[in-house]
């Protein structure tokens, strides 16, 4: 969805058709490698995501170094996770969740969209920072995980806010808090996890990168146009309705985010001993 929205907006601004091509598999590594090996002419870009910063620690052998082999272009959007629980669970706040987990170690299960996914590492970061024992249950995607969360087969999930939003509004899930540094505009009544676990933060984000060696003037043009798109009121409104905040800034700003996220999630993955499926 993000790729198609920004592809359409960039096509309109630049008068050049942007084609979105999905290359699934290997936790984004197939798509990433395809872009890295493409000509550095600005015509092949990657929609970079958190998986690009978790994979270096998750996979023992990669045929590329993401930071070394790509050129940051522009940040697009970011959005928080939301800590959801099944309605039958007698938990309504993060302190209650921590207390319950410590009183019942190994009893609670948390679902994710797969081993090493952003939803998984968000849960592992919570475990690492609070010292609780909650069992991870991986699924093949977020949809089946949410189904089992609603049915009570699992009790907890650190889900992307846009995915859970309608289930929260319809009363089918109970949200405890969001994982961003500030409250989310679409659910302003929810506190942030960091109110109770200082320093905790986990966000999903998207941005554009190009193959290493892409000319600076091309990067500057694309970055300028992305920032112009992010400044448009209708774009801000459309993205806000999805629970997303904006990531304007320079190419180097986005590059710094990638470096910081790679270091952060690498520590979590090594601490939790996560291995790919």
Secondary structure, 3 states (H helix, E strand, C coil): CHHHHHHHHHHHHHCCCCCCCCCCCHHHHHHHHHHHCCCCCCCCEEEEECHHHHHHHHCCCCCCCHHHHEEEEEEEEEEEEEEEECCCCCCCCHHHHHHHHHHCCCCCEEEECCCCCHHHHHHHHHHHHHCCCCEEEECCCHHHHHHHHHHCCCCEEEEEHHHHHHHHHCCCCEEEEECCCCCCHHHCCCEEHHHCCCCCCCEEEEEEEEECCCCHHHHHHHHHHHHHHHCCHHHHHHHHHCCCEECCCCHHHHHHHHHHHHHHHHHHHHHHCCCCC
